[in-house]
């Protein structure tokens, strides 16, 4: 037996979007999960809605618990609070499963398809998604002062070609940038020729500096209407982008997404904004994307992500787990990518990995030669750091 006896959540004021859940069973094991955004609401959901059900349940019955936490009256096409809370719990249950079996999570999921996965660098900075509760700033540019060598959002607006060369020197094979975001605030349904040219400039600099030696992804952050998104995609065609990610304001509009895909000559990727395997089934059935992206802390956890990965395999689409939010999500996504047959990338933010991610957890894997490699530690192979647990802005809530 491995009955759940304790559910604990931890968050800190310094990182107001992040929340961690620890689930303890009566055999003394503790599983770790995480989610991101609306952390106080996720905390309330876990303790006020989920905990009374979870305590006393058999932790090994992950699918049964996942089914209960994702009942239709709690589910959403997008990652609402209940879905994010359920995701954090589910990740913790898989961490427990690996620890109990003495194997890494990727092995508990069914075994490895590979023992290392390529990464791409999302070119954000040190404070990206780490402090502000609201929307991240979209107008970072050439006039901002870099606070270190990995302040990559400033770097790609200043000289994306130089940034690309530096990434290649570190072994990265791909990078993702979003120079169009700042223009969406004017009118998401129209982009002027001048703004289009300015948004395309970083891609031109990359190709002039390093040619085709690096893959470049364009992130549109679900900011655009169909006509403007089409204009941007057409402009990107000459630069051979690896994909355009989340081009439409409504990424669950599979008809419009499929129509956009049929009119352009760049691949589309979607979508971290979706939750539940059914949403991905509808998107793939509509032939709406070329690449499948999933966030294990938003989609329903590893249980749901594994089903989404299976759909990607069935539809013969490459899979790329998302992370620019938190270290546990990164590690859980890596385990999924090691397991899933069609996975090609795990997203990383090198600025976060080099700094605050390491302040929060122990055991964070390192990028070596542009790849993350499988470890042998049981479960996720990570723990919350002592430094985190000793902070004076810690907010802990426990249900027993």
C-alpha positions in Angstrom: 0.0 0.0 0.0 1.1 3.6 -0.6 -1.7 5.7 0.8 -1.6 9.5 0.5 -1.3 11.0 4.0 -0.2 14.6 3.4 -0.6 17.2 0.7 1.6 20.3 1.0 2.0 23.4 -1.2 4.8 25.8 -1.2 5.2 29.2 -2.9 7.3 32.3 -2.3 6.5 36.0 -2.8 9.6 36.5 -4.9 8.2 34.2 -7.6 4.5 34.8 -7.4 3.4 32.7 -10.4 5.1 29.4 -9.2 3.7 26.8 -6.8 5.0 23.4 -5.8 3.0 20.5 -4.4 4.5 17.7 -2.4 2.5 14.6 -1.8 3.6 12.3 1.0 2.6 8.6 1.3 2.4 6.4 4.4 5.6 4.6 3.3 7.6 7.8 3.8 8.1 8.8 0.1 7.4 12.3 -1.2 6.5 13.3 -4.7 7.1 16.8 -6.2 4.9 18.6 -8.7 4.7 22.2 -10.0 2.4 24.6 -11.9 2.6 28.2 -13.0 0.4 31.2 -13.0 -2.4 32.2 -10.5 -0.4 30.3 -7.8 -2.7 31.4 -4.9 -5.8 30.2 -6.8 -4.0 26.9 -7.6 -3.2 26.6 -3.9 -6.8 27.1 -2.9 -8.0 24.5 -5.5 -5.5 21.9 -4.2 -6.4 22.3 -0.6 -10.1 23.2 -0.7 -11.2 21.0 -3.6 -8.6 18.2 -4.1 -7.0 17.4 -0.8 -10.0 15.8 1.0 -10.4 13.4 -1.9 -6.7 12.6 -2.2 -5.9 11.9 1.4 -6.3 8.2 2.0 -6.2 7.3 -1.7 -3.7 4.8 -3.2 -1.0 6.9 -4.8 -0.1 4.1 -7.2 -3.5 4.4 -8.9 -2.4 7.5 -10.9 -4.8 7.1 -13.8 -7.8 6.8 -11.5 -6.7 9.9 -9.5 -6.1 11.8 -12.8 -9.6 10.8 -14.0 -11.2 12.1 -10.9 -9.3 15.4 -10.9 -10.1 16.1 -14.6 -13.9 15.4 -14.4 -15.8 17.3 -17.2 -17.2 19.9 -14.8 -13.6 20.9 -13.9 -12.0 20.5 -17.4 -11.2 23.2 -19.9 -9.8 23.4 -23.4 -7.3 25.8 -22.0 -5.3 25.4 -18.8 -7.6 26.9 -16.2 -6.9 26.9 -12.5 -8.3 23.4 -11.8 -6.4 22.0 -14.7 -3.1 23.5 -13.5 -3.8 22.3 -10.0 -4.5 18.8 -11.3 -1.3 18.9 -13.4 0.8 19.7 -10.4 -0.7 16.8 -8.4 -0.3 14.4 -11.3 3.4 15.3 -11.8 4.0 14.6 -8.1 2.2 11.2 -8.4 4.6 10.2 -11.2 7.6 11.4 -9.2 6.3 9.0 -6.5 5.8 6.2 -8.9 9.4 6.4 -10.1 10.8 6.6 -6.6 8.8 3.6 -5.5 10.0 1.5 -8.4 13.5 2.9 -8.1 13.5 4.1 -11.7 13.5 7.5 -13.5 10.1 8.8 -14.5 10.8 8.3 -18.2 11.2 4.6 -17.4 8.1 4.6 -15.3 6.2 6.1 -18.3 7.1 3.1 -20.4 10.8 3.4 -21.1 13.1 5.6 -23.1 12.9 6.3 -26.8 16.2 8.0 -26.4 18.7 8.8 -23.7 19.3 12.4 -24.6 17.1 15.1 -26.2 18.1 18.2 -28.1 17.2 21.5 -26.6 16.4 24.9 -28.1 17.0 28.2 -26.3 14.0 30.4 -25.8 15.8 33.8 -25.9 14.4 35.3 -22.8 16.2 37.2 -20.0 16.9 36.5 -16.3 13.6 37.9 -15.1 11.4 36.5 -17.8 8.2 35.0 -16.2 9.9 35.1 -12.7 8.5 38.0 -10.9 5.5 39.9 -12.4 2.1 38.5 -11.8 0.7 40.1 -14.9 1.7 39.9 -18.5 5.4 39.8 -19.2 6.9 42.9 -20.7 6.8 42.8 -24.5 8.8 46.0 -25.4 12.3 44.9 -24.2 14.7 46.2 -26.9 17.9 47.8 -27.9 17.7 50.5 -25.2 17.6 48.1 -22.3 20.7 47.3 -20.3 21.7 43.7 -20.1 22.2 42.3 -16.6 24.4 39.4 -17.7 25.7 37.4 -20.7 22.4 35.5 -21.0 20.0 38.4 -21.2 18.9 37.0 -24.5 15.7 39.0 -25.1 17.7 42.2 -25.2 20.3 40.4 -27.3 18.0 39.2 -30.0 16.5 42.7 -30.4 20.0 44.3 -30.4 21.8 41.8 -32.7 20.2 38.4 -33.2 23.0 37.3 -35.5 25.6 37.8 -32.8 23.3 35.9 -30.3 22.9 33.0 -32.8 26.7 32.7 -33.2 27.1 32.7 -29.4 24.5 30.0 -29.0 26.2 27.8 -31.6 29.5 28.2 -29.7 27.7 26.7 -26.7 26.3 23.8 -28.6 22.7 25.0 -29.1 21.2 23.9 -32.4 18.1 26.0 -32.3 16.7 29.3 -30.8 13.3 30.9 -30.5 12.6 34.7 -30.6 9.5 36.9 -30.7 10.2 40.3 -32.2 6.6 40.8 -33.4 5.0 40.9 -29.9 5.4 44.6 -29.4 3.4 45.4 -32.5 0.4 43.4 -31.5 -0.7 46.0 -28.9 -1.4 48.4 -31.8 -4.0 46.2 -33.5 -3.8 42.4 -33.5 -5.8 42.3 -36.8 -3.3 44.4 -38.8 0.5 44.8 -39.0 2.0 47.6 -41.1 4.7 47.1 -43.6 7.1 49.0 -41.5 6.4 46.9 -38.4 6.6 43.7 -40.4 10.0 44.7 -41.8 11.2 45.6 -38.2 9.9 42.2 -36.9 11.7 40.3 -39.7 15.0 42.1 -39.2 16.3 39.7 -36.4 15.7 36.7 -38.6 17.6 38.3 -41.5 20.5 39.0 -39.1 20.6 35.4 -38.0 20.8 34.1 -41.5 23.5 36.7 -42.5 25.6 35.8 -39.5 25.4 32.0 -39.3 23.5 30.9 -42.4 21.5 27.8 -41.9 23.6 26.4 -39.1 20.9 27.1 -36.5 17.2 26.5 -36.5 15.1 29.6 -35.7 11.6 29.5 -34.3 9.2 32.4 -34.3 6.9 32.7 -31.2 3.7 34.8 -31.7 2.3 34.2 -28.2 -1.3 33.8 -29.4 -1.5 37.6 -30.0 -2.7 37.9 -33.6 -5.8 37.7 -35.8 -5.8 35.6 -38.9 -5.0 38.2 -41.5 -2.1 39.7 -39.6 -0.7 36.3 -38.7 -0.8 35.3 -42.3 1.2 38.5 -43.2 3.8 37.6 -40.6 4.1 34.0 -41.7 4.4 35.0 -45.4 7.2 37.4 -44.4 9.0 34.7 -42.5 9.0 32.3 -45.5 12.3 33.5 -47.0 14.2 32.8 -43.7 13.3 29.1 -43.4 12.0 29.3 -39.9 11.7 25.9 -38.2 8.2 26.8 -37.0 5.8 29.7 -36.2 4.3 29.0 -32.8 0.8 29.9 -31.6 0.1 32.4 -34.4 -3.6 33.0 -33.6 -5.3 34.7 -30.7 -7.6 31.7 -30.4 -5.5 28.6 -30.7 -8.5 26.3 -30.2 -10.1 27.6 -33.4 -9.0 24.6 -35.5 -10.8 25.7 -38.6 -9.1 29.1 -38.7 -5.7 27.5 -37.8 -6.0 24.9 -40.6 -7.0 27.6 -43.1 -3.9 29.6 -42.1 -1.7 26.6 -42.5 -3.1 25.9 -46.0 -2.2 29.5 -47.1 1.4 29.8 -46.0 4.7 28.0 -46.5 6.1 27.9 -43.0 5.3 25.1 -40.4 3.0 25.9 -37.5 3.4 24.7 -33.9 0.7 24.5 -31.2 0.0 24.8 -28.4 1.0 25.3 -24.8 -2.3 27.0 -24.3 -4.3 23.8 -24.8 -5.2 21.2 -22.1 -6.4 17.7 -22.4 -5.8 15.1 -25.1 -9.2 15.7 -26.7 -8.2 19.3 -27.6 -5.1 17.9 -29.3 -7.0 15.2 -31.1 -9.3 17.9 -32.6 -6.3 20.1 -33.6 -4.5 17.2 -35.2 -7.6 15.8 -36.9 -8.1 19.2 -38.5 -4.5 19.1 -39.9 -4.0 22.5 -38.2 -0.3 22.1 -37.1 3.0 20.6 -38.1 4.5 20.4 -34.6 2.9 19.6 -31.3 3.8 21.5 -28.2 2.6 20.5 -24.7 3.2 21.9 -21.2 3.0 19.1 -18.7 2.1 21.6 -15.9 -0.8 23.0 -17.8 -2.2 20.2 -19.9 -3.3 17.9 -17.0 0.1 16.5 -16.0 2.2 13.7 -17.2 -0.8 11.4 -17.5 -2.4 13.6 -20.0 0.9 14.6 -21.7 1.6 10.9 -22.3 -1.7 10.6 -24.2 -1.0 13.8 -26.2 2.4 12.3 -27.1 0.7 9.2 -28.3 -1.6 11.3 -30.5 1.5 13.0 -31.9 2.9 9.6 -32.7 -0.4 8.4 -34.3 -0.6 11.5 -36.5 3.2 11.3 -37.2 3.9 14.8 -35.8 7.0 15.9 -33.9 6.6 16.7 -30.3 8.3 19.5 -28.3 7.5 19.9 -24.6 7.3 23.5 -23.4 9.0 25.3 -20.6 9.7 28.9 -19.7 8.0 28.8 -16.4 9.6 26.6 -13.7 12.3 24.1 -13.1 10.1 21.1 -12.2 8.1 21.6 -15.4 11.3 21.6 -17.3 12.5 18.3 -15.8 9.1 16.7 -16.2 9.0 17.8 -19.8 12.5 16.3 -20.3 11.3 13.0 -19.0 8.4 13.1 -21.4 10.7 13.9 -24.3 13.0 11.1 -23.4 10.0 8.7 -23.5 7.9 10.0 -26.3 8.6 8.4 -29.7 8.3 11.6 -31.8 9.9 14.1 -29.4 12.5 16.2 -31.1 13.2 19.1 -28.6 12.9 20.2 -25.0 12.6 23.9 -24.6 15.0 25.6 -22.2 15.7 29.2 -21.1 19.4 29.3 -20.5 19.2 32.5 -18.4 16.8 30.7 -16.0 18.8 27.5 -15.9 21.9 29.4 -15.1 20.4 31.4 -12.2 17.1 31.2 -10.4 16.1 27.7 -11.5 19.2 26.5 -9.6 18.2 28.5 -6.5 14.9 26.6 -6.4 15.7 23.0 -6.9 18.6 20.6 -6.4 19.5 18.2 -9.2 18.7 20.4 -12.2 20.2 18.8 -15.3 22.8 20.6 -17.3 22.7 21.3 -21.1 25.7 19.6 -22.6 26.5 20.0 -26.3 23.0 21.3 -26.9 21.3 18.3 -25.2 19.8 17.1 -21.9 20.8 13.6 -20.9 18.9 10.9 -19.0 19.9 10.4 -15.4 19.6 7.3 -13.3 18.0 8.9 -10.2 14.6 7.6 -9.3 11.5 9.7 -10.0 12.2 13.2 -11.4 15.6 13.2 -9.8 15.1 16.6 -8.2 14.1 18.1 -4.8 13.2 21.6 -3.6 16.4 23.2 -2.4 17.2 24.0 1.2 17.8 27.6 0.2 14.2 27.8 -1.0 12.7 26.2 2.1 14.6 28.6 4.4 13.4 31.8 2.7 11.5 34.3 4.9 8.9 34.9 2.2 7.8 31.2 2.1 4.1 30.5 2.1 3.3 26.9 3.1 -0.1 25.2 3.4 -0.6 21.6 4.4 -3.6 19.2 4.4 -3.5 16.0 6.3 
